[in-house]
Amino acid sequence: MKGYVVSNRSKVIEELRSLPQYKELFLTLVWKNLRLQYQSVVLGLIWGVVFPLLMSGIFFFALGSRLGSDFSDYFIFLFSGFIFWNVFASSLIQSANCMIQEHEMLKKVYFPRLLLPLSFVAAKLLDLLITLVILTGILVFIEMDIHWPAYLGVSLLSVLFLVLMAAGFCLSFSVLLVRFRGLQVIYPIIIQAIIFTSSVIYESNLTIENEVIRFLFQLNPITVILKPFREVIFFGEIHFTSLFMAFCFSTAICFSGLLWFKLEDKNLIDRL
């Protein structure tokens, strides 16, 4: 078994090394996804940019008096969470069925199939960039006391961690839905359930009294990535322990997704 895992790991590394050869194809796939989202610029902006603002406003007015009393600005807390959540959830939802939807192309043309789900993650970086610029503009406007070099550095690292984590999940789900077609019915529910077990709308340390449940909620990957980003916003300093945890979680999820994808990839065409 150990030799089998090592063999798959080496195959993953070999395939990653070959990816630069397919750069133009990958950019074409990314452009296709962007064109589909922004074929109507208004609707594209509403989903990618206005949606996090809208959800933050709804939860602010609905739960601000109860959950927001412990924060200097609960709207900023919410918006910083929905920025990352929207990119993660959208990437996962759109990429989950990509193998099934593109089965004809996959059977006719060979290319590293992992490029297909990864293109959805890359396409969502535009939404992430725009919303981060909006968040930064809001922070400047309200004159929030922030150490800007630390904020910019942690923002870049948080984007990297999000990309790694989203890539791992997208790779895993894209082949899982081929093997287990029944998951197509329940996976949107699973994705939505993640939001309520993460710290997107509340801080588990302040709202959950049971220590075991609080610890389990803190292991949510979204929570792990959001923690260092919010710490630099609300406390004005970098917590390297949080950054290290986010790096470990995102890297482990990404590499696990790659291994699982490679394991399933050899029988993928037969299952389509």
C-alpha positions in Angstrom: 0.0 0.0 0.0 2.8 2.4 0.9 4.5 1.7 -2.5 1.2 2.3 -4.2 0.8 5.7 -2.5 4.4 6.7 -3.4 3.8 5.6 -7.0 0.6 7.8 -7.3 2.5 10.7 -5.6 5.2 10.5 -8.2 2.7 10.4 -11.0 1.0 13.5 -9.6 4.4 15.3 -9.5 5.1 14.3 -13.1 1.7 15.5 -14.3 2.2 18.8 -12.5 5.5 19.3 -14.2 3.8 18.8 -17.6 1.2 21.4 -17.0 3.2 24.4 -18.5 2.9 22.7 -21.9 -0.9 23.2 -21.7 -0.8 26.8 -20.6 -2.8 28.1 -23.6 -5.5 25.4 -23.2 -5.8 26.3 -19.5 -6.2 30.0 -20.3 -8.8 29.2 -23.0 -10.8 27.2 -20.4 -10.5 30.1 -17.9 -11.6 32.6 -20.5 -14.6 30.4 -21.4 -15.7 30.3 -17.8 -15.3 34.1 -17.5 -17.2 34.7 -20.7 -20.1 32.6 -19.5 -20.3 34.4 -16.2 -19.8 37.9 -17.7 -21.8 37.5 -20.9 -24.2 39.7 -19.1 -21.9 42.1 -17.3 -24.6 43.2 -14.9 -25.6 39.6 -13.8 -21.9 38.6 -13.6 -21.2 41.5 -11.3 -24.3 40.9 -9.2 -23.3 37.3 -8.6 -19.6 37.8 -8.1 -19.5 41.2 -6.4 -22.9 42.3 -5.2 -23.9 38.9 -3.8 -21.3 39.1 -0.9 -22.3 42.6 -0.2 -26.0 41.7 -0.2 -25.5 38.7 2.0 -23.4 40.7 4.5 -26.1 43.4 4.6 -28.9 40.8 5.2 -27.0 39.0 8.1 -25.9 42.4 9.5 -29.5 43.5 9.9 -30.9 40.1 10.9 -28.2 39.1 13.4 -26.1 42.2 14.2 -27.8 42.9 17.5 -27.1 39.3 18.7 -23.9 38.1 17.1 -22.3 41.4 16.2 -22.1 43.1 19.6 -18.6 41.6 20.2 -17.1 43.2 17.0 -16.1 46.7 16.3 -17.7 46.4 12.9 -19.8 43.4 12.3 -20.5 44.3 8.7 -16.7 44.1 8.0 -16.6 40.8 9.8 -19.4 39.4 7.6 -18.1 40.9 4.3 -14.6 39.5 4.8 -16.1 36.1 5.3 -18.5 36.2 2.4 -15.7 37.3 0.0 -13.9 34.0 0.6 -17.0 31.9 0.9 -18.5 33.1 -2.3 -15.4 32.2 -4.3 -15.1 28.8 -2.6 -18.7 27.8 -3.0 -19.1 29.1 -6.6 -15.9 27.3 -7.7 -17.1 24.1 -6.1 -20.7 24.2 -7.4 -19.6 25.1 -11.0 -16.7 22.6 -11.2 -18.5 19.6 -9.6 -20.3 18.5 -12.8 -17.6 19.6 -15.2 -16.4 16.1 -16.0 -20.0 14.9 -16.8 -20.8 18.0 -18.8 -17.7 17.8 -20.9 -17.6 14.1 -21.3 -17.6 14.2 -25.1 -14.5 16.5 -25.2 -12.7 14.3 -22.6 -13.3 11.2 -24.7 -12.1 12.8 -27.9 -9.1 14.9 -26.8 -6.3 14.1 -24.4 -5.1 16.8 -22.0 -4.5 16.7 -18.2 -8.0 16.5 -17.0 -7.3 18.3 -13.8 -7.2 21.5 -15.8 -10.9 21.4 -16.2 -11.9 21.8 -12.5 -8.9 24.0 -11.8 -10.1 26.5 -14.5 -13.2 27.3 -12.5 -11.0 28.2 -9.5 -8.8 30.4 -11.6 -11.9 32.2 -13.2 -13.2 33.1 -9.7 -10.0 35.0 -8.9 -11.4 38.0 -10.8 -14.4 38.1 -8.4 -12.1 37.7 -5.4 -9.8 40.6 -6.6 -12.8 43.0 -7.1 -14.3 42.2 -3.8 -11.0 42.6 -1.9 -10.5 46.0 -3.6 -14.1 47.0 -2.4 -13.3 45.7 1.2 -10.0 47.7 1.2 -11.9 50.8 0.0 -14.4 50.4 2.8 -11.6 50.0 5.4 -10.0 53.2 4.1 -13.4 55.1 4.1 -14.3 54.2 7.7 -10.7 54.9 8.7 -10.2 51.6 10.4 -6.9 51.3 12.3 -5.0 48.8 10.2 -1.3 48.0 9.7 -1.5 48.2 5.9 1.7 46.3 5.0 0.6 43.4 7.3 -2.9 43.6 5.8 -1.6 43.4 2.2 0.8 40.6 3.0 -1.8 38.5 4.8 -4.4 39.2 2.1 -2.0 37.8 -0.6 -1.3 34.7 1.6 -5.0 34.2 2.3 -5.8 34.3 -1.4 -3.1 31.7 -2.0 -4.5 29.5 0.8 -8.0 29.8 -0.6 -6.9 28.8 -4.1 -5.1 25.7 -2.8 -8.0 24.7 -0.7 -10.6 25.3 -3.4 -8.4 23.4 -5.9 -8.3 20.4 -3.6 -12.0 20.3 -3.1 -12.9 21.0 -6.7 -10.6 18.2 -7.9 -12.1 15.7 -5.4 -15.7 16.6 -6.0 -15.3 16.5 -9.8 -14.3 12.8 -9.8 -16.5 11.9 -6.8 -19.6 12.9 -8.8 -18.5 10.7 -11.7 -18.1 7.7 -9.4 -21.2 8.4 -7.3 -23.8 10.0 -9.5 -26.3 10.2 -6.6 -24.1 12.9 -4.9 -25.4 15.3 -7.5 -28.6 15.6 -5.5 -27.0 16.2 -2.1 -23.7 18.0 -2.7 -25.3 21.5 -3.0 -26.8 20.9 0.5 -23.4 19.8 1.8 -21.8 23.0 0.4 -24.4 25.2 2.0 -24.1 23.3 5.3 -20.4 24.3 5.4 -21.3 27.9 5.8 -23.1 27.3 9.1 -20.2 25.3 10.5 -17.6 27.9 9.7 -17.0 31.4 11.0 -18.4 33.2 8.0 -21.3 34.7 10.0 -20.2 34.2 13.6 -17.1 33.6 15.7 -17.2 30.1 17.2 -15.1 31.1 20.2 -17.8 33.6 21.3 -21.0 31.8 20.4 -20.4 28.1 21.1 -20.1 27.1 24.7 -19.4 23.4 24.3 -15.6 23.0 24.0 -15.7 19.8 21.9 -18.1 21.3 19.3 -16.2 24.6 19.3 -13.0 22.7 18.6 -14.6 20.8 15.7 -16.0 24.0 14.2 -12.6 25.6 14.4 -11.2 22.7 12.2 -13.5 23.9 9.3 -11.1 24.8 6.5 -12.9 28.1 5.8 -12.6 29.1 9.4 -8.9 28.2 9.4 -8.3 30.5 6.3 -10.4 33.3 7.6 -8.8 33.5 11.0 -5.4 35.1 10.0 -7.1 37.5 7.6 -9.6 38.7 10.2 -6.9 39.0 12.9 -4.9 41.4 10.8 -8.1 43.5 10.2 -9.5 43.6 13.7 -6.2 43.3 15.8 -3.8 45.0 13.4 -1.1 42.3 13.7 0.0 39.1 12.1 -0.5 35.9 14.1 2.0 33.5 12.6 0.4 30.5 14.3 -2.8 31.1 12.4 -1.0 31.6 9.1 0.9 28.3 9.7 -2.3 26.4 10.4 -3.9 27.9 7.2 -0.9 26.9 5.2 -0.9 23.3 6.6 -4.7 22.9 6.0 -4.8 24.3 2.5 -1.7 22.4 1.4 -2.9 19.1 2.8 -6.3 19.6 1.2 -4.8 20.5 -2.2 -2.4 17.6 -2.2 -5.1 15.1 -1.0 -7.3 16.3 -3.8 -4.6 15.8 -6.4 -3.9 12.3 -5.1 -7.5 11.4 -5.1 -8.0 12.9 -8.6 -5.1 10.9 -10.0 -6.4 7.7 -8.4 -9.8 8.1 -10.0 -8.5 9.5 -13.3 -7.3 6.2 -14.7 -10.9 4.9 -14.8 -12.6 8.3 -15.4 -13.3 7.9 -19.1 -14.9 4.4 -18.6 -17.3 5.8 -16.0 -18.4 8.8 -18.1 
